[in-house]
Amino acid sequence: MVNDEPRVVARQILRLEQMSEPSKREAATYGLAKIAENIDSLLTEVNHINKRAPRASAILIQIAAEEAGKGFLIVDYMRPYRSVNPEKRSHHLRSVYSHLARGIYIKYYLTRPDAFSEVKSIVNLYRASHYLDGPSDVDWIFRNEIEEERERQLYVDLVSDEQGLSWYSPTDLWKRLAKVGSVHPFVPTICELFLLMHQNGLFRDKALRVMAETWKNVGIDSATRWAQYLSVNQVFLRKCRNQGLLSSTASDEALTRVADEFLYPLCGLDLGRTNVTIEELQQRRAQHLHFLG
């Protein structure tokens, strides 16, 4: 028997691809407002419980930061610059549900890159499936940093590394942190900036239209420097102000901060994981140690 009842299907962000640009803006405006609402709600809960439940606070902050990462993934989809073709734009949208892609945005918004070549290096650094680190930079092999940090904060797991098999527990980590007094998590920059832009009206429908119009003819390549990019941010904000699109509470101080902190768009860059084999890292380590002699 065929079931003709409509199905409820989650994770439908790719439906944006089937919409006209005005419809995309309308959908994005509503979604970004809901994301901002969720971030604000999560951080309000953190303020209530932070001193009494630092581990719960850290988990809520992580969720809020991932929501902000999702939000900026959508924002960057809405402002493709000149060299981003429809295929790259579509590929970017597919990353919205990726924990790795959201984590890259969180890490990215903790940096202040100058040239766009630095942006590419930052993104590629966090895409690696495994990497070397330690006192000598090559002592141990670790799995992807973003995935490791996220899962180790949440789950007990049986972990295999160069030392063998062992159970990892986030409870043990928090007990150790409590002993040394390092139990107060901080709110990442990405959350603060996302809320600031929302509160100042920069994710409204008409503001997103101005954003897209401002960036569509902008050329960004490896040689693009921050001073050039900053001028584009300033043009966008000036157009929004001149057209009366900002919130009534928008201040010069807030807009200056947005101009300084709204980073290069990542739309057009690959945010998927790159596979780095253990054998490759062992070879790099051997070469490094041989060079040190």
Residue, then its C-alpha position, 0 to 999 in steps of 0.5 A: m500500500v502506497n503511503d501518500e501522507p507528506r513526509v517530514v524531512a529534515r536537513q533541507i538547506l539544499r532547497l535554497e538552490q531551487m529558489s530565486e535569489p529573492s526567495k533565497r534571501e527571504a528564507a535566509t533572513y528567517g533562518l538567520a534570525k532563528i539561528a541568532e535566537n538559538i545562540d542567544s538562548l543558549l548563551t543566556e542559559v550559560n550565564h545562569i549556570n556557568k559557575r555552578a556547571p562549567r562542563a554543561s556551560a562548555i557544551l552549550i557554548q560549543i553548540a552555540a558556536e556551531e550554530a554561529g558557524k552554520g549561520f556564517l556558512i549561510v551568510d557566505y553562501m548569500r555573498p558569492y564573490r566574483s570568482v565563485n561559480p554556481e558549482k562552488r556555491s552549491h558545494h559550499l551550501r552542502s557543508v552547512y550540516s558538516h560539524l567539520a565545516r562549522g568547526i573551521y568557521i569557529k577556528y577561523y573567526l579566532t584569527r585575523p588573517d591579512a592576505f587571503s593566502e593566509v585564509k586558505s592556509i588556515v582552512n587547509l590546516y583544520r581540514a587534515s584528518h591527522y597531524l603531527d604535534g608535541p614539544s618538538d612539533v612531530d612527537w605524536i600523531f593526532r586525529n583532526e583537531i576539530e573533530e577531536e575537540r568536539e567529540r572528546q568534550l561529549y563522549v566516552d570512547l575507546v581510543s587507539d593511538e601510538q601508545g595503544l588502546s585506552w578509554y577516554s572519558p570527558t568526565d576525567l578531563w573535567k576532573r583534571l581541569a577542576k584541580v588546576g582551576s581551568v574550568h571557565p569556558f569562554v564564548p568564541t568570537i564567532c558567537e558575539l559577531f553573529l549576534l552583533m550583525h543580527q542585532n544591527g539589522l545586517f541579516r535582514d532581507k534588504a541588507l542581504r541584497v545589498m551584501a550580495e550586490t556589494w560582493k558580486n563584482v569583488g575579486i578575491d585571490s591569494a594576493t588580496r590584502w585585508a586593507q582591500y577587503l576592509s574597504v568592501n566591508q565599509v562600502f557594504l555597511r555605508k550602503c546599508r546605513n544610507q538606505g535606512l536598513l540598519s536597526s535603530t540602535a545601530s551605533d558607529e562603534a558596533l559598525t566599526r567592529v563589524a567592519d573589522e571582524f567580518l572576515y573574508p568569505l569562505c564560499g569557494l574554498d573546500l571545507g571537507r576533510t583531507n586524508v593524511t595517512i599515518e604512514e605519511l606523517q611517520q615519514r615526515r617525522a623521520q625526516h624532521l628528526h633526521f634533519l635535526g640530527 
